[in-house]
Amino acid sequence: MFSLQSDTSNLSIQLIQSHGMTQDTANHLAKTYGTHAHTVCQLSNPTHLSWPRFGIPLVPNYPYIDAEVIFACRTEYACTIEDIVSRRTRLAFLNKDAALVAIPRIADIMQDELQWSDAMKEEQIQIATAYVDTYGGRIPNKHGANLRNATYKDVEDLFDAMDYDGNGFLDRAEVGEVANTLGFPLTDDELTQAFVEMDQNGNGRVTLEEFQTWWNNEGATYFHRQLSKELGFGGKNVNDIKSMGSGAFLG
């Protein structure tokens, strides 16, 4: 007897081979739709690429494709963009910015499927945008309280708390969102200054090692000072924090 995991894996392979889907999309469709995944794939539009051949993404870097919107309209009676971004794909919960990018594409598909007028389409876009705007971005508003209430024994703990999506690095948007949730939004210049100082090799990703080096830099930026203040480092300057060592700078 095959396990559920094995069945899902086999189905993913079938979707890749039969419909030219990416592995991420095939895995997502297999887990979400089960035996109906082939039906969903048959509704997908060609990408006109060598790979993937079918399945136009609703937004880059996520597995959701055009066919899911079509399937939701035709078989699950979806009738609002809000429904798609919240319940069918959960993009609104996963990434506010990604959901906002996806909304126009979803609106185009639903207009074709449901025969919306241009006025109806625009109304749906406005409603969905207002709904998605109620979310705080990739880092929920409550994360600010979580950051403040945590106990950090070293710089690595702080880095892990800031690395909200757990991918092992900080990106520019994430640093900006951390500042927002802690109540000191950065200007573009302030965010650029802070991130450039962290990102030593200029690849757009700040590793733990880079963050540790930045944290112990005596030329602290505005972001560094505000982060220390909001997380309870009080009046300690950078040298004071360095003198405490890497094992007990917050207790």
Phi and psi restraints in degrees (value plus and minus 20) as a CYANA .aco file:
   2 PHE   PHI    -104.1   -64.1
   2 PHE   PSI     123.9   163.9
   3 SER   PHI     -97.2   -57.2
   3 SER   PSI     145.5   185.5
   4 LEU   PHI     -80.2   -40.2
   4 LEU   PSI     -61.1   -21.1
   5 GLN   PHI     -81.0   -41.0
   5 GLN   PSI     -62.5   -22.5
   6 SER   PHI     -85.2   -45.2
   6 SER   PSI     -62.6   -22.6
   7 ASP   PHI     -81.3   -41.3
   7 ASP   PSI     -63.3   -23.3
   8 THR   PHI     -83.6   -43.6
   8 THR   PSI     -61.7   -21.7
   9 SER   PHI     -82.5   -42.5
   9 SER   PSI     -64.6   -24.6
  10 ASN   PHI     -83.6   -43.6
  10 ASN   PSI     -60.0   -20.0
  11 LEU   PHI     -84.7   -44.7
  11 LEU   PSI     -60.7   -20.7
  12 SER   PHI     -78.9   -38.9
  12 SER   PSI     -64.0   -24.0
  13 ILE   PHI     -81.7   -41.7
  13 ILE   PSI     -61.7   -21.7
  14 GLN   PHI     -81.9   -41.9
  14 GLN   PSI     -60.3   -20.3
  15 LEU   PHI     -87.0   -47.0
  15 LEU   PSI     -59.0   -19.0
  16 ILE   PHI     -84.2   -44.2
  16 ILE   PSI     -64.9   -24.9
  17 GLN   PHI     -93.3   -53.3
  17 GLN   PSI     -59.6   -19.6
  18 SER   PHI    -104.8   -64.8
  18 SER   PSI     -51.0   -11.0
  19 HIS   PHI    -142.0  -102.0
  19 HIS   PSI     -21.1    18.9
  20 GLY   PHI      46.7    86.7
  20 GLY   PSI      16.3    56.3
  21 MET   PHI    -106.1   -66.1
  21 MET   PSI     137.3   177.3
  22 THR   PHI     -90.1   -50.1
  22 THR   PSI     141.3   181.3
  23 GLN   PHI     -84.4   -44.4
  23 GLN   PSI     -61.3   -21.3
  24 ASP   PHI     -81.6   -41.6
  24 ASP   PSI     -64.0   -24.0
  25 THR   PHI     -87.2   -47.2
  25 THR   PSI     -62.1   -22.1
  26 ALA   PHI     -81.5   -41.5
  26 ALA   PSI     -63.8   -23.8
  27 ASN   PHI     -81.9   -41.9
  27 ASN   PSI     -64.0   -24.0
  28 HIS   PHI     -82.1   -42.1
  28 HIS   PSI     -67.1   -27.1
  29 LEU   PHI     -85.1   -45.1
  29 LEU   PSI     -60.3   -20.3
  30 ALA   PHI     -82.6   -42.6
  30 ALA   PSI     -63.8   -23.8
  31 LYS   PHI     -92.0   -52.0
  31 LYS   PSI     -54.7   -14.7
  32 THR   PHI    -103.5   -63.5
  32 THR   PSI     -61.2   -21.2
  33 TYR   PHI    -130.4   -90.4
  33 TYR   PSI     -31.4     8.6
  34 GLY   PHI      37.2    77.2
  34 GLY   PSI    -149.7  -109.7
  35 THR   PHI     -86.7   -46.7
  35 THR   PSI     -35.3     4.7
  36 HIS   PHI    -103.7   -63.7
  36 HIS   PSI     -22.9    17.1
  37 ALA   PHI     -80.4   -40.4
  37 ALA   PSI     -57.8   -17.8
  38 HIS   PHI     -82.4   -42.4
  38 HIS   PSI     -58.6   -18.6
  39 THR   PHI     -82.9   -42.9
  39 THR   PSI     -63.3   -23.3
  40 VAL   PHI     -80.3   -40.3
  40 VAL   PSI     -66.4   -26.4
  41 CYS   PHI     -80.8   -40.8
  41 CYS   PSI     -55.7   -15.7
  42 GLN   PHI     -86.2   -46.2
  42 GLN   PSI     -37.5     2.5
  43 LEU   PHI    -110.8   -70.8
  43 LEU   PSI     -25.9    14.1
  44 SER   PHI     -95.2   -55.2
  44 SER   PSI     131.0   171.0
  45 ASN   PHI    -114.9   -74.9
  45 ASN   PSI     132.2   172.2
  46 PRO   PHI     -87.9   -47.9
  46 PRO   PSI     123.7   163.7
  47 THR   PHI    -107.6   -67.6
  47 THR   PSI     -36.5     3.5
  48 HIS   PHI      43.5    83.5
  48 HIS   PSI       7.3    47.3
  49 LEU   PHI    -134.8   -94.8
  49 LEU   PSI     142.2   182.2
  50 SER   PHI     -88.9   -48.9
  50 SER   PSI     -51.3   -11.3
  51 TRP   PHI    -183.9  -143.9
  51 TRP   PSI     114.7   154.7
  52 PRO   PHI     -90.7   -50.7
  52 PRO   PSI     133.0   173.0
  53 ARG   PHI    -104.3   -64.3
  53 ARG   PSI     -52.3   -12.3
  54 PHE   PHI    -153.9  -113.9
  54 PHE   PSI     136.4   176.4
  55 GLY   PHI      77.3   117.3
  55 GLY   PSI      64.6   104.6
  56 ILE   PHI     -98.6   -58.6
  56 ILE   PSI     102.2   142.2
  57 PRO   PHI     -83.6   -43.6
  57 PRO   PSI     124.1   164.1
  58 LEU   PHI     -93.3   -53.3
  58 LEU   PSI     -48.7    -8.7
  59 VAL   PHI    -179.4  -139.4
  59 VAL   PSI     124.3   164.3
  60 PRO   PHI     -80.5   -40.5
  60 PRO   PSI     129.1   169.1
  61 ASN   PHI      52.7    92.7
  61 ASN   PSI      -7.9    32.1
  62 TYR   PHI    -149.3  -109.3
  62 TYR   PSI     133.2   173.2
  63 PRO   PHI    -102.5   -62.5
  63 PRO   PSI     -22.8    17.2
  64 TYR   PHI     -94.4   -54.4
  64 TYR   PSI     116.6   156.6
  65 ILE   PHI    -146.5  -106.5
  65 ILE   PSI     148.7   188.7
  66 ASP   PHI     -75.6   -35.6
  66 ASP   PSI     -59.4   -19.4
  67 ALA   PHI     -80.9   -40.9
  67 ALA   PSI     -48.5    -8.5
  68 GLU   PHI     -86.7   -46.7
  68 GLU   PSI     -55.4   -15.4
  69 VAL   PHI     -88.5   -48.5
  69 VAL   PSI     -63.5   -23.5
  70 ILE   PHI     -81.0   -41.0
  70 ILE   PSI     -66.8   -26.8
  71 PHE   PHI     -80.4   -40.4
  71 PHE   PSI     -63.2   -23.2
  72 ALA   PHI     -83.4   -43.4
  72 ALA   PSI     -58.5   -18.5
  73 CYS   PHI     -91.0   -51.0
  73 CYS   PSI     -60.7   -20.7
  74 ARG   PHI    -102.5   -62.5
  74 ARG   PSI     -53.7   -13.7
  75 THR   PHI    -138.8   -98.8
  75 THR   PSI     -39.6     0.4
  76 GLU   PHI    -134.8   -94.8
  76 GLU   PSI     -14.7    25.3
  77 TYR   PHI      40.5    80.5
  77 TYR   PSI      11.6    51.6
  78 ALA   PHI     -86.1   -46.1
  78 ALA   PSI     116.1   156.1
  79 CYS   PHI    -156.3  -116.3
  79 CYS   PSI     -15.1    24.9
  80 THR   PHI    -156.0  -116.0
  80 THR   PSI     130.3   170.3
  81 ILE   PHI     -84.8   -44.8
  81 ILE   PSI     -57.4   -17.4
  82 GLU   PHI     -76.2   -36.2
  82 GLU   PSI     -59.8   -19.8
  83 ASP   PHI     -79.4   -39.4
  83 ASP   PSI     -63.2   -23.2
  84 ILE   PHI     -86.5   -46.5
  84 ILE   PSI     -66.2   -26.2
  85 VAL   PHI     -98.0   -58.0
  85 VAL   PSI     -37.0     3.0
  86 SER   PHI    -124.5   -84.5
  86 SER   PSI     -65.4   -25.4
  87 ARG   PHI    -125.8   -85.8
  87 ARG   PSI     -56.6   -16.6
  88 ARG   PHI     -99.6   -59.6
  88 ARG   PSI     -57.7   -17.7
  89 THR   PHI    -136.2   -96.2
  89 THR   PSI     -45.1    -5.1
  90 ARG   PHI      45.0    85.0
  90 ARG   PSI       2.0    42.0
  91 LEU   PHI     -80.4   -40.4
  91 LEU   PSI     -56.2   -16.2
  92 ALA   PHI     -80.1   -40.1
  92 ALA   PSI     -54.6   -14.6
  93 PHE   PHI    -100.3   -60.3
  93 PHE   PSI     -54.0   -14.0
  94 LEU   PHI     -99.6   -59.6
  94 LEU   PSI     -62.3   -22.3
  95 ASN   PHI    -181.8  -141.8
  95 ASN   PSI      84.0   124.0
  96 LYS   PHI     -74.9   -34.9
  96 LYS   PSI     -66.4   -26.4
  97 ASP   PHI     -83.8   -43.8
  97 ASP   PSI     -61.1   -21.1
  98 ALA   PHI     -84.0   -44.0
  98 ALA   PSI     -59.9   -19.9
  99 ALA   PHI     -82.1   -42.1
  99 ALA   PSI     -61.4   -21.4
 100 LEU   PHI     -84.8   -44.8
 100 LEU   PSI     -57.0   -17.0
 101 VAL   PHI     -86.1   -46.1
 101 VAL   PSI     -56.5   -16.5
 102 ALA   PHI     -95.8   -55.8
 102 ALA   PSI     -44.6    -4.6
 103 ILE   PHI     -74.9   -34.9
 103 ILE   PSI     -68.3   -28.3
 104 PRO   PHI     -80.9   -40.9
 104 PRO   PSI     -59.9   -19.9
 105 ARG   PHI     -84.1   -44.1
 105 ARG   PSI     -64.5   -24.5
 106 ILE   PHI     -81.6   -41.6
 106 ILE   PSI     -60.7   -20.7
 107 ALA   PHI     -82.3   -42.3
 107 ALA   PSI     -61.2   -21.2
 108 ASP   PHI     -81.1   -41.1
 108 ASP   PSI     -64.2   -24.2
 109 ILE   PHI     -85.8   -45.8
 109 ILE   PSI     -64.9   -24.9
 110 MET   PHI     -89.2   -49.2
 110 MET   PSI     -52.2   -12.2
 111 GLN   PHI     -81.6   -41.6
 111 GLN   PSI     -62.7   -22.7
 112 ASP   PHI     -86.1   -46.1
 112 ASP   PSI     -62.0   -22.0
 113 GLU   PHI     -93.4   -53.4
 113 GLU   PSI     -58.6   -18.6
 114 LEU   PHI    -126.3   -86.3
 114 LEU   PSI     -16.0    24.0
 115 GLN   PHI      37.5    77.5
 115 GLN   PSI      23.9    63.9
 116 TRP   PHI     -89.6   -49.6
 116 TRP   PSI     127.0   167.0
 117 SER   PHI     -94.7   -54.7
 117 SER   PSI     146.5   186.5
 118 ASP   PHI     -82.0   -42.0
 118 ASP   PSI     -55.6   -15.6
 119 ALA   PHI     -85.9   -45.9
 119 ALA   PSI     -62.1   -22.1
 120 MET   PHI     -84.0   -44.0
 120 MET   PSI     -62.3   -22.3
 121 LYS   PHI     -79.4   -39.4
 121 LYS   PSI     -66.6   -26.6
 122 GLU   PHI     -84.2   -44.2
 122 GLU   PSI     -58.7   -18.7
 123 GLU   PHI     -83.0   -43.0
 123 GLU   PSI     -63.0   -23.0
 124 GLN   PHI     -84.1   -44.1
 124 GLN   PSI     -59.4   -19.4
 125 ILE   PHI     -82.2   -42.2
 125 ILE   PSI     -64.0   -24.0
 126 GLN   PHI     -84.3   -44.3
 126 GLN   PSI     -62.9   -22.9
 127 ILE   PHI     -84.4   -44.4
 127 ILE   PSI     -65.9   -25.9
 128 ALA   PHI     -85.5   -45.5
 128 ALA   PSI     -59.9   -19.9
 129 THR   PHI     -84.0   -44.0
 129 THR   PSI     -63.5   -23.5
 130 ALA   PHI     -82.2   -42.2
 130 ALA   PSI     -58.4   -18.4
 131 TYR   PHI     -84.9   -44.9
 131 TYR   PSI     -69.0   -29.0
 132 VAL   PHI     -84.6   -44.6
 132 VAL   PSI     -53.3   -13.3
 133 ASP   PHI     -85.1   -45.1
 133 ASP   PSI     -34.8     5.2
 134 THR   PHI     -93.7   -53.7
 134 THR   PSI     -33.7     6.3
 135 TYR   PHI    -109.2   -69.2
 135 TYR   PSI     133.6   173.6
 136 GLY   PHI    -112.7   -72.7
 136 GLY   PSI      -5.2    34.8
 137 GLY   PHI      77.8   117.8
 137 GLY   PSI    -185.3  -145.3
 138 ARG   PHI     -83.1   -43.1
 138 ARG   PSI     -49.4    -9.4
 139 ILE   PHI    -124.5   -84.5
 139 ILE   PSI      89.5   129.5
 140 PRO   PHI     -80.4   -40.4
 140 PRO   PSI     136.9   176.9
 141 ASN   PHI     -76.7   -36.7
 141 ASN   PSI     -55.6   -15.6
 142 LYS   PHI     -85.8   -45.8
 142 LYS   PSI     -36.1     3.9
 143 HIS   PHI     -85.8   -45.8
 143 HIS   PSI     -47.5    -7.5
 144 GLY   PHI     -81.1   -41.1
 144 GLY   PSI     -63.6   -23.6
 145 ALA   PHI     -85.8   -45.8
 145 ALA   PSI     -58.8   -18.8
 146 ASN   PHI     -82.0   -42.0
 146 ASN   PSI     -61.4   -21.4
 147 LEU   PHI     -82.6   -42.6
 147 LEU   PSI     -64.1   -24.1
 148 ARG   PHI     -87.9   -47.9
 148 ARG   PSI     -55.8   -15.8
 149 ASN   PHI    -106.4   -66.4
 149 ASN   PSI     -29.1    10.9
 150 ALA   PHI     -94.1   -54.1
 150 ALA   PSI     140.1   180.1
 151 THR   PHI    -130.6   -90.6
 151 THR   PSI     100.9   140.9
 152 TYR   PHI    -127.7   -87.7
 152 TYR   PSI     103.6   143.6
 153 LYS   PHI    -113.1   -73.1
 153 LYS   PSI     -38.8     1.2
 154 ASP   PHI    -179.7  -139.7
 154 ASP   PSI     158.4   198.4
 155 VAL   PHI     -83.4   -43.4
 155 VAL   PSI     -52.2   -12.2
 156 GLU   PHI     -83.2   -43.2
 156 GLU   PSI     -58.5   -18.5
 157 ASP   PHI     -81.6   -41.6
 157 ASP   PSI     -63.0   -23.0
 158 LEU   PHI     -83.2   -43.2
 158 LEU   PSI     -64.8   -24.8
 159 PHE   PHI     -78.4   -38.4
 159 PHE   PSI     -66.3   -26.3
 160 ASP   PHI     -81.9   -41.9
 160 ASP   PSI     -57.4   -17.4
 161 ALA   PHI     -88.2   -48.2
 161 ALA   PSI     -55.0   -15.0
 162 MET   PHI     -97.6   -57.6
 162 MET   PSI     -46.6    -6.6
 163 ASP   PHI     -99.7   -59.7
 163 ASP   PSI      54.2    94.2
 164 TYR   PHI     -81.0   -41.0
 164 TYR   PSI     -58.7   -18.7
 165 ASP   PHI    -106.9   -66.9
 165 ASP   PSI     -20.3    19.7
 166 GLY   PHI      46.8    86.8
 166 GLY   PSI       7.3    47.3
 167 ASN   PHI    -112.7   -72.7
 167 ASN   PSI     -16.7    23.3
 168 GLY   PHI      69.6   109.6
 168 GLY   PSI     -14.2    25.8
 169 PHE   PHI    -173.6  -133.6
 169 PHE   PSI     143.5   183.5
 170 LEU   PHI    -126.1   -86.1
 170 LEU   PSI     117.6   157.6
 171 ASP   PHI    -130.4   -90.4
 171 ASP   PSI     154.1   194.1
 172 ARG   PHI     -80.7   -40.7
 172 ARG   PSI     -64.7   -24.7
 173 ALA   PHI     -83.0   -43.0
 173 ALA   PSI     -57.9   -17.9
 174 GLU   PHI     -85.5   -45.5
 174 GLU   PSI     -61.6   -21.6
 175 VAL   PHI     -82.0   -42.0
 175 VAL   PSI     -63.2   -23.2
 176 GLY   PHI     -83.7   -43.7
 176 GLY   PSI     -58.5   -18.5
 177 GLU   PHI     -90.7   -50.7
 177 GLU   PSI     -54.5   -14.5
 178 VAL   PHI     -81.3   -41.3
 178 VAL   PSI     -64.7   -24.7
 179 ALA   PHI     -81.0   -41.0
 179 ALA   PSI     -62.2   -22.2
 180 ASN   PHI     -81.9   -41.9
 180 ASN   PSI     -66.8   -26.8
 181 THR   PHI     -88.2   -48.2
 181 THR   PSI     -45.1    -5.1
 182 LEU   PHI    -108.5   -68.5
 182 LEU   PSI     -21.8    18.2
 183 GLY   PHI      72.2   112.2
 183 GLY   PSI      -3.9    36.1
 184 PHE   PHI    -153.6  -113.6
 184 PHE   PSI      53.4    93.4
 185 PRO   PHI     -73.4   -33.4
 185 PRO   PSI     120.4   160.4
 186 LEU   PHI    -116.8   -76.8
 186 LEU   PSI     122.7   162.7
 187 THR   PHI     -90.9   -50.9
 187 THR   PSI     147.2   187.2
 188 ASP   PHI     -78.5   -38.5
 188 ASP   PSI     -60.3   -20.3
 189 ASP   PHI     -86.5   -46.5
 189 ASP   PSI     -61.6   -21.6
 190 GLU   PHI     -85.9   -45.9
 190 GLU   PSI     -61.4   -21.4
 191 LEU   PHI     -86.0   -46.0
 191 LEU   PSI     -62.3   -22.3
 192 THR   PHI     -81.9   -41.9
 192 THR   PSI     -65.0   -25.0
 193 GLN   PHI     -79.5   -39.5
 193 GLN   PSI     -68.1   -28.1
 194 ALA   PHI     -83.7   -43.7
 194 ALA   PSI     -65.3   -25.3
 195 PHE   PHI     -91.4   -51.4
 195 PHE   PSI     -59.3   -19.3
 196 VAL   PHI     -82.0   -42.0
 196 VAL   PSI     -58.8   -18.8
 197 GLU   PHI     -86.9   -46.9
 197 GLU   PSI     -53.6   -13.6
 198 MET   PHI     -94.3   -54.3
 198 MET   PSI     -64.7   -24.7
 199 ASP   PHI    -101.8   -61.8
 199 ASP   PSI      60.2   100.2
 200 GLN   PHI     -84.9   -44.9
 200 GLN   PSI     -54.2   -14.2
 201 ASN   PHI    -117.5   -77.5
 201 ASN   PSI     -16.8    23.2
 202 GLY   PHI      47.1    87.1
 202 GLY   PSI       7.0    47.0
 203 ASN   PHI    -118.6   -78.6
 203 ASN   PSI     -12.7    27.3
 204 GLY   PHI      61.5   101.5
 204 GLY   PSI     -13.1    26.9
 205 ARG   PHI    -154.9  -114.9
 205 ARG   PSI     109.0   149.0
 206 VAL   PHI    -121.6   -81.6
 206 VAL   PSI      95.9   135.9
 207 THR   PHI    -103.5   -63.5
 207 THR   PSI     150.8   190.8
 208 LEU   PHI     -78.3   -38.3
 208 LEU   PSI     -63.3   -23.3
 209 GLU   PHI     -81.9   -41.9
 209 GLU   PSI     -62.2   -22.2
 210 GLU   PHI     -85.5   -45.5
 210 GLU   PSI     -59.9   -19.9
 211 PHE   PHI     -84.8   -44.8
 211 PHE   PSI     -61.1   -21.1
 212 GLN   PHI     -82.2   -42.2
 212 GLN   PSI     -62.7   -22.7
 213 THR   PHI     -82.4   -42.4
 213 THR   PSI     -64.5   -24.5
 214 TRP   PHI     -83.4   -43.4
 214 TRP   PSI     -62.5   -22.5
 215 TRP   PHI     -80.0   -40.0
 215 TRP   PSI     -57.8   -17.8
 216 ASN   PHI    -110.7   -70.7
 216 ASN   PSI     -10.9    29.1
 217 ASN   PHI     -95.2   -55.2
 217 ASN   PSI     108.4   148.4
 218 GLU   PHI     -89.1   -49.1
 218 GLU   PSI     -41.7    -1.7
 219 GLY   PHI    -108.5   -68.5
 219 GLY   PSI      48.0    88.0
 220 ALA   PHI     -85.6   -45.6
 220 ALA   PSI     115.9   155.9
 221 THR   PHI    -103.2   -63.2
 221 THR   PSI     154.2   194.2
 222 TYR   PHI     -77.4   -37.4
 222 TYR   PSI     -62.3   -22.3
 223 PHE   PHI     -80.6   -40.6
 223 PHE   PSI     -63.1   -23.1
 224 HIS   PHI     -80.2   -40.2
 224 HIS   PSI     -67.6   -27.6
 225 ARG   PHI     -83.4   -43.4
 225 ARG   PSI     -64.0   -24.0
 226 GLN   PHI     -89.6   -49.6
 226 GLN   PSI     -56.4   -16.4
 227 LEU   PHI     -81.9   -41.9
 227 LEU   PSI     -64.4   -24.4
 228 SER   PHI     -80.3   -40.3
 228 SER   PSI     -63.7   -23.7
 229 LYS   PHI     -85.5   -45.5
 229 LYS   PSI     -69.1   -29.1
 230 GLU   PHI     -88.5   -48.5
 230 GLU   PSI     -47.6    -7.6
 231 LEU   PHI    -116.1   -76.1
 231 LEU   PSI     -10.7    29.3
 232 GLY   PHI      72.5   112.5
 232 GLY   PSI       0.5    40.5
 233 PHE   PHI     -99.7   -59.7
 233 PHE   PSI     -28.4    11.6
 234 GLY   PHI      43.7    83.7
 234 GLY   PSI    -157.7  -117.7
 235 GLY   PHI    -109.0   -69.0
 235 GLY   PSI     -14.5    25.5
 236 LYS   PHI     -83.5   -43.5
 236 LYS   PSI     113.5   153.5
 237 ASN   PHI    -109.3   -69.3
 237 ASN   PSI    -199.6  -159.6
 238 VAL   PHI     -81.2   -41.2
 238 VAL   PSI     -61.4   -21.4
 239 ASN   PHI     -84.3   -44.3
 239 ASN   PSI     -57.3   -17.3
 240 ASP   PHI     -81.3   -41.3
 240 ASP   PSI     -63.7   -23.7
 241 ILE   PHI     -86.6   -46.6
 241 ILE   PSI     -61.2   -21.2
 242 LYS   PHI     -80.7   -40.7
 242 LYS   PSI     -57.3   -17.3
 243 SER   PHI     -89.0   -49.0
 243 SER   PSI     -37.8     2.2
 244 MET   PHI     -97.6   -57.6
 244 MET   PSI     -35.3     4.7
 245 GLY   PHI      65.9   105.9
 245 GLY   PSI     148.7   188.7
 246 SER   PHI     -99.7   -59.7
 246 SER   PSI     -27.2    12.8
 247 GLY   PHI    -121.0   -81.0
 247 GLY   PSI     -27.0    13.0
 248 ALA   PHI    -176.4  -136.4
 248 ALA   PSI      31.8    71.8
 249 PHE   PHI    -110.4   -70.4
 249 PHE   PSI     -26.1    13.9
 250 LEU   PHI    -167.8  -127.8
 250 LEU   PSI     111.0   151.0
